[in-house]
């Protein structure tokens, strides 16, 4: 079941890339979907990563992890923008990989000692975010002149890397102390929160303006419903 969750979540990157290359994706629809995913992720990292970490460790360990994750993401994201440019397909791919590694690592850690349904909100939110992000990144790459085959190979390699992060987090960290797990979960949460502030919500507002706020709220509601159904 753990492998099934990982494959579905990472497979959304490949499906999103194919959608971006071969399908039609209106700018407003993309903005709406990005905001929807952002709202779901914002609630999920709070309820599925930060709150359990505080309960099982300490608030100081959790906050240290959040601060460290946000700082590292922001520094590397700045470097990506300087090297590739904020609108380049390569930069988007690198940013999504950087964002996805802690997300999937946290997913693997969250699955330790839990049934997959208990992390349905987190997994569902990551899946929702992967689809529009991959579609937008792949479309920009295609407009930049890269071949469709090469783009799909790049996104497949990224999905494989993120799957390995999730499986590695699940296998290698089983039996680790609650303090270490709390720091890792919250490091991932901090990186995701920083990516929402710098990448996700600005893009959503540019593409869909005022409806982005409604979409964000709907995403949060979806994550809350998923968490409630899963017993969270």
C-alpha positions in Angstrom: 0.0 0.0 0.0 2.9 2.4 0.7 4.3 1.7 -2.7 0.8 2.2 -4.3 0.5 5.7 -2.6 4.0 6.7 -3.7 3.5 5.5 -7.3 0.1 7.4 -7.6 1.5 10.6 -6.1 4.7 10.7 -8.2 2.9 9.4 -11.3 0.8 12.6 -11.2 4.0 14.4 -12.4 4.2 12.3 -15.5 0.4 12.7 -16.1 0.7 16.4 -15.6 3.6 16.7 -18.0 1.7 14.8 -20.7 -1.3 17.1 -20.1 0.9 20.2 -20.5 2.5 18.9 -23.7 -0.4 17.3 -25.5 -3.6 18.7 -23.9 -5.1 22.1 -23.8 -4.8 24.0 -20.5 -6.3 27.5 -20.3 -4.4 30.0 -18.2 -7.3 30.7 -15.9 -8.0 27.0 -15.4 -4.3 26.4 -14.6 -4.4 29.3 -12.1 -7.5 27.9 -10.5 -6.0 24.4 -10.2 -2.7 25.7 -8.8 -4.6 27.7 -6.1 -6.8 24.7 -5.3 -3.7 22.6 -4.8 -2.0 25.3 -2.7 -4.9 25.6 -0.4 -5.0 21.8 0.1 -1.2 21.7 0.8 -1.3 24.6 3.2 -3.9 22.8 5.4 -2.3 19.4 5.0 1.2 20.4 6.1 -0.3 22.0 9.2 -2.5 19.1 10.2 -0.5 16.2 8.9 3.1 17.3 9.6 3.4 20.2 12.0 0.6 19.4 14.6 1.6 15.7 15.0 5.2 16.8 15.4 4.4 19.2 18.2 2.3 16.5 19.9 5.0 13.8 19.7 8.1 16.1 20.2 8.3 19.7 21.3 7.0 23.0 19.8 10.6 24.2 19.7 11.9 21.2 17.6 8.9 21.6 15.3 9.5 25.4 14.8 13.2 24.8 14.2 12.4 22.4 11.5 9.9 24.8 9.8 12.4 27.6 9.9 15.2 25.5 8.6 13.1 24.1 5.7 11.8 27.6 4.7 15.3 29.0 4.8 16.9 26.3 2.7 14.2 26.3 0.1 14.3 30.1 -0.2 18.1 30.2 -0.6 18.1 27.4 -3.3 15.0 28.9 -5.0 16.8 32.2 -5.3 19.9 30.5 -6.8 17.6 28.7 -9.3 16.1 32.0 -10.4 19.5 33.6 -10.8 20.9 30.6 -12.8 17.9 29.7 -15.0 15.5 32.6 -14.7 12.1 32.5 -12.9 10.2 31.8 -16.1 12.4 29.0 -17.6 11.2 25.5 -17.9 14.5 24.2 -16.4 14.1 26.5 -13.4 10.6 25.2 -12.9 11.7 21.6 -13.0 14.5 22.3 -10.5 12.1 24.1 -8.2 9.5 21.4 -8.3 12.2 18.8 -7.6 13.5 20.8 -4.7 9.9 21.2 -3.4 9.0 17.6 -4.1 11.9 15.9 -2.3 10.9 17.2 1.2 7.2 16.7 0.4 7.8 13.0 -0.6 10.3 12.4 2.2 7.6 13.7 4.6 5.0 11.5 2.9 7.3 8.4 3.5 7.9 9.4 7.1 4.2 10.0 7.7 3.4 6.5 6.5 5.6 5.0 9.2 3.4 3.1 11.5 0.2 4.3 9.8 -2.2 3.0 7.3 -2.2 4.9 4.0 -5.7 6.2 4.6 -4.4 8.0 7.6 -2.3 10.2 5.4 -4.9 10.6 2.6 -5.0 14.4 3.0 -1.3 14.8 2.6 -1.0 12.4 -0.3 -4.1 13.9 -2.0 -2.8 17.4 -1.6 0.7 16.5 -3.1 -1.1 14.8 -6.0 -3.3 17.8 -6.6 -0.2 20.1 -6.6 1.9 17.8 -8.9 -0.6 17.8 -11.8 -0.9 21.6 -12.5 2.8 22.3 -11.6 4.1 19.6 -14.0 1.6 20.7 -16.7 2.8 24.3 -16.5 6.5 23.4 -16.4 6.3 21.0 -19.3 4.3 23.5 -21.4 7.0 26.1 -20.9 9.7 23.6 -21.9 7.8 22.7 -25.1 7.4 26.4 -25.9 11.2 26.8 -25.4 11.8 24.3 -28.2 12.6 21.1 -26.3 11.3 17.9 -27.9 8.2 16.3 -26.4 10.1 13.0 -25.8 12.9 14.7 -23.9 10.4 16.6 -21.8 8.6 13.4 -20.8 11.9 11.7 -20.0 12.9 14.6 -17.7 9.6 14.5 -15.8 9.7 10.7 -15.6 13.2 10.9 -14.1 11.9 13.5 -11.6 9.0 11.3 -10.7 11.4 8.4 -10.1 13.7 10.5 -7.9 10.7 11.7 -5.8 9.4 8.2 -5.4 12.8 7.1 -4.1 12.7 10.0 -1.6 9.3 8.8 -0.3 10.4 5.1 -0.1 13.7 6.1 1.4 12.0 8.2 4.1 9.7 5.3 4.9 12.4 2.6 5.1 15.5 4.3 6.4 13.8 6.4 9.1 11.7 3.6 10.7 12.7 3.4 14.3 14.2 6.9 14.4 13.5 9.0 17.4 10.4 11.1 17.5 12.5 14.3 17.8 14.3 13.5 14.6 11.1 12.6 12.8 9.5 15.8 14.0 12.4 17.9 12.7 12.2 16.1 9.3 8.5 16.5 9.0 8.6 20.1 9.9 11.6 20.8 7.6 9.5 19.5 4.8 6.5 21.6 6.0 8.7 24.7 6.0 10.0 24.1 2.5 6.4 23.5 1.2 5.1 26.7 3.0 8.0 28.7 1.4 7.2 27.3 -2.0 3.5 28.2 -1.6 4.5 31.8 -0.8 7.0 32.3 -3.6 5.9 29.9 -6.4 2.3 28.7 -6.1 0.1 31.5 -4.9 1.8 34.3 -6.9 1.3 32.1 -10.1 -2.3 31.4 -9.2 -3.1 35.0 -8.7 -1.4 36.1 -11.9 -3.4 33.5 -13.9 -6.8 33.6 -12.3 -6.8 36.8 -10.2 -9.7 37.0 -7.8 -11.0 33.4 -8.2 -7.7 32.2 -6.9 -8.9 33.1 -3.4 -12.0 31.0 -3.8 -9.9 28.1 -5.2 -7.5 28.3 -2.3 -10.4 28.0 0.2 -11.9 25.1 -1.8 -8.5 23.3 -1.6 -8.4 23.8 2.1 -11.9 22.4 2.5 -11.0 19.4 0.4 -7.9 18.7 2.5 -10.0 19.0 5.7 -12.7 16.6 4.4 -10.0 14.1 3.3 -8.4 14.3 6.8 -11.7 13.9 8.5 -12.6 10.8 6.4 -9.2 9.4 7.2 -9.7 9.9 10.9 -7.4 12.9 11.1 
